[in-house]
């Protein structure tokens, strides 16, 4: 049975999501400046066409200061007003919002965090810095925002680690509710929210931990060249002194004798001259030992070997599988702790003890001994058989890290960053995992609250956007309700993919479905008088999904809200702001007018792309890309005619690259293009080709133009793979031309999110090169550029026209521009010349000198 107070509240809040957000989430609108108050009230009283026109007068200058955690932004406020008008019959029930991007989280400037080369102080982190994400992979900082004089807290964990963070810092956590229901989901909470909800929970007379954070993956640093194997360095740090290692472990002795020149005296194995190049290490004493920097930040396997050497030497393994490590060097203990945590192991902060012994009747104190406890998900021992056999994988609860306390440490300056990751997570000091679409979440929860047996359909173009962003955001705000009104929160049951109302879970729910062309039924099956449809990243949704929505709009009160970056010039979302605009309430928000925007992010996009570039229009201005010359398939020219400069001036300067688009004996041509930093020229073409003729011509041109193998690029498609094999078989060992798989994904996460494949990325670099002044030596083949087009696909990625479509438009293959394109498969080199002393041959027995290439 429904609770009587809920029935009354349903009626009270139906016409005002703003009031519901205030009472259940504790958020009020950003305050209006009194100078604009009368005009604002007048605009809010308007309906339909007058409202649609007048609301565009409102901008950020009409409002006063925004306080995070207290206010909803003025843009969110305007959309909520629009929803109220829609329900009153004063505006369309179809709402479409195009907008730029936003950000957030904060650490103090003095914090040291892992990045691609080891550790970096937080104050030195800038846009472009590569931090480490929760899986141990590099993740790029794409925005920073300084914090001035804001409350900071020391968050401590059960293993003794801690970090200083702002009150608004976002955490991914799991609480008792998730564990009891055996959910794999995580909720996102601010530091202050965890503190207010209680760091610990009551457990009889005592208090128990309740918030766990994700277990981080092993940090994937690049391998380091070192003078000694990592395992040996670990073993020497544990058991060695100067050029000796003392051990009675048979397996370790066998390892040493099998890898080094040794001498043996009882249980002491001596190794000669191993530290000739590193005298300072040879003179380390047990109390002053440390792990050298180049060993601490090696690859995952190198660090495993290093730790195994340390543990095989001085480690212990208890019956329960717990690993102990002891040393009289405090610095070595700290270093071992860091290495173990960087591998994803849980390490408790060290304890210490000063032992005593009696000699000649006198009590003497020993050096202070430090000990750490390591809980590992994999066997950390390598050679020590009895330790390896004793170890077993601990229960999962012993691998988790728990928040044990949150203590205020005063107001401080700091910085929050945005990282280029679907989850927004990165590692902070001590390898702690920390976090980075609110309006839609509010509408979802409000709609379910206000109408019995109402249904909400949510969709997005990718599972990451749906599950990792929107659905987790819903959970965040449901937790916020729980903090303020547990009775109201008990009405909802958040699940993976569903939020069900407990009273009638089969007919009263919100549902998350990823939108795919092959499954257009993502929003089908929603019935009843009160249906709400929320579309996130709406520009990337295929029209088949929207056709389902249109079928639902014929009956009942259905509210449709679409929110997106305006990435594509075709489709339902684009039409909602253009030819079908009269049927929609339309909102357009510029990131620069948002009170929560990170201006470093705006400046980064401006600097990287320029204000006239489509990326700036989409990601900052919240506008669609340039629509000039849009064709029926949504393509626009890759480059405009007036941006293509041809010259009769031949000749190259400095180091050059060669691109080859190979063809066999069909209608296509094999084309060779040479370019330097400023100019490109078609230097050869061939109607009928084989792998051997292509190889011979390539060697001839490499010698004629001074092209190095590492500056020679060939597409692997079709005959290309055989040609590359033919060429590389003739080159010296270790040398080879560059094989280009243009269909694979770009390397970096940022480029993967922006470009469909390497072919698109290379053509975009070619486009930028031409726009910035690159010239083409006169040739008829360059007319192919006029036919090359690009568009945004349904995944919001840039896609250049496929080769088969270009053949239809052009009547032939774009061989000349494809040969130029492959020279842009990698960024340009910094140096102008690399010396070499090898030669290569065009045909067997014919050497072509390449020793003096310039």
N, C-alpha and C positions, 0 to 999 in steps of 0.2 A: 504493500500500500504506500502511496505517496504521502509524504509528510505534509501536514496542513500548512506549515510555514513556507514550504517550497511552492505549494500551489499559489499562495498569495504573492510570493516573490516573482513567480513566473509572469504573472499579470503586470506587476509593477515595473519590471525591467525590460519588457518586450520592445518598447519604443525607444529605449535609451541605452545603447551599449556603452555610452560615455559614463553614465551613472553606475552601470554594472562594473566597469573597469575600476572606477573610483572605490566602490564599496568592497569588492572582492579581491582586487589586486593592489589597492592602496595607491593608485596613480591618478593624478589630476592633470588637466591640460596645461601646457606651457602658458604662463600668464600673458594676456593681451596688454599691449601698451595702451594706457588711457587715451592717448592721442588718436588711436584708431578704433577705440571701443564702439563708438556710435555707428561708424560705417560698417564695422564687422557685424554688429547686430542686425543692421539693415540688410546686408548680404545674406545672412543666415535666415532671414524671413522670406527670401525670394524662392520661387519654385521653377521647375523645369528649365526652359530656355534662358530665363533671366538669371537663375542660379548658375547654370552652366557657364554663362559668359562672365558674370560678376565675380565668381570665386577665384578666377585667375588673377584678380587684382591682389589677392593676399600673398604676401611673401614673408621672409624671415624678419624683415624690419618692423613688422607689426607686433612682434612678440618680445617679451623680456627674457632674461637669463634662464637657461634650461638647467635643471638639477637632475642628474642621473639617479634613478631609484625613486624619484618623487613625481616627475613629470612625464607625460607622453609628449612627443614632439609635435610641433604645429602641423607637420604634414600628416601624421597619424590622426590628429584631431580633425583635420579637414575631411579625411576619408570617413571617419566615424560619423561626422555630421551628415555626410552624403548617404550613409547607410540609414540613418534615422529618417532622412527625407524620403528615401526609397520606400521604407515601410509605411510611411504616412501617405504614400501616393503622390508625393511632390517632386519626384525625380525617378529616373530609370533604376530598375532593379539590377541592371547590368553595369558593373563598375570595372573600369580598366585603368590601371596605374602603371605608367612607365617612369622609371627612376634610375639614378646612378647607384654606385656602391656606397657602403658604410664600414665600421671596425670594432676591437678591443680587449686588452688586459694589461696589468701593470706590475712591474718589479722595481726595486730600488736600483739606483744607478751603480751601486757598489757590488751588486750581485754578479758572480761569475757563472756563466752558462756554457754548456757544450756547444761547439760549432764545428764546422768541417775540419778545422785544423787543430782541434784540441779544446781549449777553453778561451772565452772572451769576456771582458768586463761589459756589463749591461750598457754602461754609458758609451761604449764604443760600437754598439750595434747600430747599423744604419740600414736604409733600404738597400737591398741587394745582398746583405749578410746571409750566409747560409747556416741556419741553426740545425738542430736535430729534432725530428718528430718522434712520436711515441713508438714507432716501429724501428727507430735507430737510423732512419734514412734522412738525408739532407732535405731541408725545407727552407725556401727563400722568404726573407722578410720583404713584404711589399708595401708596408706602411708603418710609420711610427708616430706616436703622439705623446708629447711631454706632459707630465703631471706635476703640478706645483702645489706644495703644501697640502697634501691630501692624507687622510688617515691610513696608516700602514699597520700590519699585524705580522707577528711571527707565528707561522704555522709549523707545528712540530709533528713528527711521525713516530710510530712505535719503534722504528729502528734507530732513533736518535738523530736522524737528519731533520733539517728544517729549512725554510726559506721565508724571506720577508716579502710580503705582497700587499697590494692596495686592497681597500675594503671592497672595491668593485671587481677584483680579480676573479676570473671565471675558472671553475674547477669541474672536471668530469668525475663524478663520484657515484658509488652505489651504496644505498642505505639498507636498513633492516628489511624494509618492504620488498625491495628487489630480491634479496636473498631468500626471504621466507617464501616468496612466490616462484623462486628459482628462475628469475628473469635474467637474461644476459644483457639487458639494457643498462645504460648509464644515464644519469641525469646531470644537467648543467646547473651549477649553483655559484653564486657570488660568495666571497669570503664572509661578508656580513650576514648573508642568509644562513650559512652553516652555523655561524656563531649564535644567531638568534634562535635557530631551531634546536640548538644544543649539540655541542661537540660530542658529548658522551650521553648515554641513555641509562635510565635506572635499571638495575639488575638486582632486585632484592635490596640488601643493605649497601651494596656497592654500586659503582658506576662501570658501564661497559662501553667499549668503542663501538661506533656505529657507521662511520664513513670510511670506505676504502677507496683508494685511487687506482687507476690502471697500472698494471705491471708493464714497465717499459721494455722495449726490445733491445737487443745488443746494438750498440752504436757502430755504424758501419763506416769507420774511418778508412782511408786508403792505407795500404801497407807501407811500412818504413824500411829503408835499407839500414841495416845495423851491422856493426863489426862482428857480433857474435849471435848465434841462434837465440831466439827468445826463451826457449826452454832452458838452455844452459844458463842464461843470465838469471832467470828465476831461481835455478838450483844453486848458483853461486851466491846469490843474495841470502839464501836460506842457510847454506851449509859451508860457504867458502870464506877463506881469508887469504888475501894476497893471491898467490898462484896455486893454492891448495883447496881441495874439497875433501872433507872428512865424512865418510858415510859407511854404514854397514849393510845398506840395502842392496841386495844382489842385483836387482833389476837396474838400479841407478849406476852401480859399478860397471855393469855390462854396457850400458849406454855410453859412459865416459870412455871406456876402453875401446869401444867401437867407433868413436868419433874424434878422439883426441889422442895425442901421444902422451902416455901416462907412465908413471912409476908407482909401485904399490909398496907400502910398508904397513903391515898389519891391516888396520881398517882405514888407513889414510891413502887416498889417491891423490897424487900430485900431478899437475898439468903445467908444463913449462911455457913461458913467454906468451901467455894469452892476453896480457894487458899492456903490451909494449906501447900501443898507441893511446892508451887511456890510463895514464899513470895515476890520475886522481882517484880512479875506482880501485886500483890496486891497494891504495893506502887507506881505504875505508875500514873503519872498525865496526864492530857489531852494533854499537850505539849510534853510529852516524850514517848507516847505510840508507840508501834511497833508490828508487827506480828512476833511471835516467829518462829525460823527457821523450827521446825518440822511441823508447820502449813502451811508455805509458799510452801513447796514442797510435799504436800500430793497428793492423787489420784485426778483425774478430778472431781469426785463427791465431795470429801472432799473440794476441792478449790471452787467449786460452792457453797457449803454450807457456807463456810467461807465468801465468798463475799456477799452472800445473807444476812447473819447476819449483816454485815457492812452496806449494802444498806437499809435493812429493818429498821435499826436504824437511820443512819445519811444520807442516800441517798435521792435524789430527782428525780422525773421523770417529765420532761416538756411535754407540749402538743404534741410536735413533736416526742416524744418517746426517746429523748436524756436523758441519765442518768447522774446525777451530784453527786459527793461526795466531802464533805468538812471536813477539820480537822485543828486544830491548831498545830498538830504534823507533821513536814515536813517528818520525817522518816516513819510515818504511811502512808502518801500520797504516798511516793515512793514504800512502800511495797504493797499497794493496786494496784498501777499501774502495778507492776510486776506480781501480781496474776492475774489481769484481762487480761493482755497481754498473760500470759501463758495459758489462756483458749481460745485464738484466738480472743479476743475482741480488738477493736481499742481504744486506750486511748491517749488523747492529754496531752502533758506535762502540769504540773500544772501552774496555775496563782495564784497570792497572793494579799491580800488586808489587810490593817491595818485599822480597824474601830475605831470610837471614840464615847465616851459617856460623858454626863455631870452629875456630881454629886456634890451637894453643891456648885454650881456655878463654879466648876473647870472642865475643859475639860481633859479627860483621854483617853489615847490610849489603845485599846484592843490588845490582842495577835494577831500576824500575822496569818491570816487564809488562808489556801491553798485549791485550788479547782481543780478537774480534771473532764474532760468530757469523759464518756465511751459510745462507740457505740457498741452494742452487737447484735449478730445474733439470740440470744435466750433471753427469759425473765429472767433477773438476780434476780428478786425479788421472795420471797417464801411466806411469811406470810402477808406482808403489802398489804391488799386487794386494797386500793385505788391506790397504786403505781403500783401493778400488772396490774390492769385494765386500767391504763393510758398508760402503755407501749405498743408499737407496733413495729413490725420489721421495721427498717429503709430501705430506698431504697439502692440497692446494691452499688451505687457509694459512699455512706457515710461509707461503711465498708472497702473500698479499701485504701491501703497505697501508697502514691505518693512520688517520689523523687522530692525534691524542690531545692536542691543545691548540688554542688560538689566543694569542696574547697581544694586546695593543702595545705598540712601540712608539707612538707619537705620530705627529704629522711630518711627512717627508716629501722630498721631490723624487720623482721616478719617471718611468716611461712605460707606455703600453705599446704593443706591436700587433700588426696583422701579418699572418704568415700565409703563404700560398698553399693551402691544404684544405681538403674537404672538411676535416674535423677542426682545423684551427689549433691543433695541439702542438706543443713543443716541449722539450726538456728544459728544466731550470737547473739551478745548482743541486748537487747531490742526486742528479738524474731523476728529479721529480717531474711527473707528467702534469702539464698545465694546459688549460683550454683557451680558445679564441671566441626566424622571420617572425617578429613578435606580433604584429598587427593581425596576421592570419590566425595565429594561435588564440588571440583574444576573441576574435569573431567566432571561431570554432567552439570554444568553451561557453561563450555567451549564448550562442544559438541553441546548443544542446540544453542549456539551463532553462531557456525561456519557452520552449515548445515541447510538449509531450509527444513522443514518437517522431520527433524531428530527426532528420538525417543530414549528414555532411559528407560530401565527397571531396577528397583532396587528391591532387595529382601534381606531378612534376616530371620533367623529361628524363631524369636520372634517379636511380635508387639512392645515390649519395645525397642529392638535394632533398629527396623525399624523407629518407630514413635518418640520415645523419644530421640534417639541418632542421627541417620543419617539424618532424615528429619529436625530436629531442627538445625543440623549443616549446612544443605543447606541454611536454612533461615538466619543463622548468616552471611554466606559469601555473600548472596544476599544483605543483609544490608550493608556489606562492599563495595560492588559495588555501592550501592545507595549513600553512602557518597562521593565517588570519581567521579561518573559519573551518574547523575540522568537520563540522556537520555538513557544510556545503561540499567540501572535498570528497566526503564519503559517498556522494551521489554518483561520482565518476569512477570508472575502472579503466586506467590507462594500460594498454597492451601493445605489443609490437604489431603495428598495422591497424589497430583499432583503439578508439576510446568509446567504451560502452557505458550507458547509464544503467546503474544497478537495478533500478526498478523494472526495466523492460529491455534487457540487453540485445534481444534479437530484432527489435524494431526501432530502437532508439540509440543511435550510434553515429560516430564519425569514422570514416574508413580511408586509409591511405593506399593509393595504387599508383605505380609508375606507369606513365603514358608511353605506349609503344604503338607504332603503326601496325604491327602484326597482331596487336591485342587492343583494338579500339574500344573494347567493352570496359575499359578502366573506370568510366563514370556511369556505366549502365547499372540497372538494378536498383536505383534509388527511387523510392516511391513515397507518396504521402502529400499532405497539404503544405508541409513546411520543409523544404529542401534547400540547402545551401551548398554551393559548389565553389571551392577554393582552388585556384590554379597558380602554382608557383613557377617562376621562370617561364611564363606563359608564351613568350616568343618562340621557345623551342618545342612547343607542343604541335604535333601534326594535326592537320585539319580533320582527319578521321575521328579524332577524339572529340573535337568541337561539334562535329555532326551529331554525336551522341547527346551532347548538351542541348543542341537545338531541338532535338526530339523530345527532351524533357521540359522545355520551356512552354509547351502548349497547355499545361495544366498546373494548377496550384500556385502557391506563392514561392517562387524559386529565386533566391538571391545568388548572383554570380559575381565573384570578385577575381579578377586576373591581375597579377602583379609580376613585373618583369623588367630586366634590362631590355631596351628596345633593339635587339640585335639583328632581326631579319626584316627584309623589305617586302615580304609576302606572307600570306597566311592570315588566320583569323584574328590574332592579336594585332597585327599591323592594320588590318581593315577596321578594327574597333576604334582606331585613332584617325582613320581616313575615310574611305567610302561608306563605312557603316557607322560613322561617328555619331549620327543623330540618335541612334538607338542606345547609346552608352553615356554614363557619367564618366568624363575623362579627366584624369589627373596626370600632371607631368611635373616631376620634382628633380631639381638640379642638386647634386651632392654638395655643391658649395654653399647651398642655403640650409643644409641640415646642421642642427646644433651638435650632433654627435659625429660629424665628419672629421677624419684625420687629414689635416691640410698637407701633411707630408705625402700622403697617398695621392692627393690631387696634384701636387707639384711633381711627383714621380711620373704620373701618366702624362702630364703636360711636357715635362722634359724629354721623356722617352719617345713620345709620338708626335707632339705638337698639337696646338688647339684646333687645327683644321683637319686632323686625322679622325677617321671613323672611331678609333678606340676611345679618344677623348669624348666624342659626341655620345657614345654609348655608355661608357663607364663613369663619366663625370657629369655631363650635361643632362643625361637621361633622354637623349634624342635618338631618333633612328639614323642610321648611316645615310650618306649621300645617295639620293634616289635618282640622280641624273642617269639617263640611258639605261634604265632598268628594263630588262627584257621579260618575256612572259614566264620564264623559269626562275625569275628572281635574281638573275646574274647582272652584274655591272662590270664595266671594263676594269681590268687589273691596272692599266696605266692609260692616261689620256694621250692623245696624239701630240699635243703641245709639250708633253713631258719627255718625248723620245727625241733625242738629239743625235743626228748622224753627221759624220765628218769624213773628209777625204784625207785627213792627216793620219798617216800610218806610223807605225813604230811604237815600241813599248818602253817603259821606264822601270828599271829594277826587276824584282822577282815577278814571275808570271805563273798563271795557272792555265791548264788546258782541260776543256770539257769535251767528251765524246758521246754522241748519241748513236749507238751502233744499230745497223740494220742488216738483214741478210740479202737474199736475192729477190725480194718482193718489190713493191712499188715505192717503199720508203727509201730514203737516202741515209748513208752514214755521213755524219757531219762532225768536223773538228773545229772548235772555237778556242782561241787564245785570248786571255785578258790579263791586264794588270789592275792596279787600283783605280785607274781612271778611264780605261778604254778597252773595248772588246772587238775582235775581228773574226769573221769566218775565214779560216786559213785553208780549208780543204773540204771536199765532199766526194762521195763515191756512190755511183748508182747501184752496182752489184758488188756485194762484199762477202768475204768469208772471214773466219776468225784469223787466218794467217795473213790475209791482205790488210785487215784492220791493224793487226799487230805490227806488220812491217811499216805501214804508213805512220803509225803512232810513234815508233822509234825514230823514224826520219824527222818528224816534226819536233820531237823532244830535243833532238840534237840541234836542229836548225834554230829553234827559238830558246834553247836553254831551259827547258822545263824539267824539273826534278820529278822522279816517280811519285813522291808524296804530294806533289802539286798537280797530278794528273788524275782526273775523275771520269769514271765511266758508269753508265746505268747498267745494272746487272740483268735487266729484263731481256727476255728472248736470247739472242746470240751473245749478249753482253757477258754472261758468266764464262762462256768458253773463251771469249776474247781475253778477258782478264787473266784466266789461267794460262793462256798461251803467252801473254806478255810477261807475267810474273815468273814463269818458269825460266825465262831468259835472264832475268835480273839477278844480281847477287843475293845470297841468302839474307833475309831480314829486310829486304827492300821490295816494294811492290806498289803498284798504282792503287788508287782509292776506289773500292767497290761501293757503289751507291744503290742501296735499296730504297728507292724513293717512296715506296708504299708504306714503310714502317712509321711508327710514331716518333715525334721529336724526343730529344733526350730529356730536357728539363720539364718539371711539372708545370711551370708557367707556360711553356711552349706547347705542351700536350693539351692544356686547357684552351689554347688559342687557335692552334692549327690542326686540321684533320690529319695531315701526314707530313713527311719530310719534303715531298714534292711541293706542297703548298708553302711550307716554310721557306724553301729555297727560292721559289718564285716571289715571295714577299720580300726577301732580301734583295733580289734582282730589282724589284719595283723601287725599293728604298734607294738603291744604288743609282738608278736612273733619275729619280727625283732629286737626289743630292748632287747631280752633275755628271754622272757616268755617261760616256759617249760611245756610239757604235760606228765602226768604220763602214762606209756605204756598202750595202749589199741588199739585194732584192729579198733575201730570206727573212730580213728583220720585219717585213710586213706582217709576219705571223703574230707579232706582239699586239697588233690592232684587233686580233680575234680572241686573244686570251682574256677570260673573264673570271670573276670571283663572286662568291656569295657566302652568306651565313647558312650553315645547314641546321637541321633540327636540334642538334646538340650544341647550338650556339658557337660552333667552330667555323673559322674561315676555311673555305674549300675552293680551290681553283678548278676550272672546268676540266673534267676528265679528258684524256687524250682522244678517246673514241668520239666524244661530242665535238671536240675541236675539228676532227677529221670531217665530220658532217658539215660544219659551218665553213671550213676552209677549203674543203675538197681534197686535202692531202694532210699528211702528218706534219706536226709542228717541229720538224727535226732540228732546225737551226736554233730556235729559242730553247728547246730542250737541252741541246748541247751547251748553251750558255747557262741554263739553269743549274746544271750539275756542278758548275764551278762555285756555286753559292751554297753547296751542301754543308759547308762549315764556315765559321767566321774567318775573316781575313787574318793572315799571319801578321805579327808585329814587325819581325825582322825582314829586311829586303833580300837577304842572300844567305844561303847555307852552303858552306863549302862541302865538296865531296870528292872522292878520289877513285871512283869506280867508273866503268864504262858499260854500255849495253849495246846489243847488236840488233840490226834490222832484220837480218836473216842469218842463218847459221854460217859462221866463218867470216862474217863481215862486222868488224868492230867499229863502233861510232864513238869517238872520244867525247866524254862528258866531264872530264876532269877540270876543265876551265870554264865551266858555265858561269855566267855573270848576270 
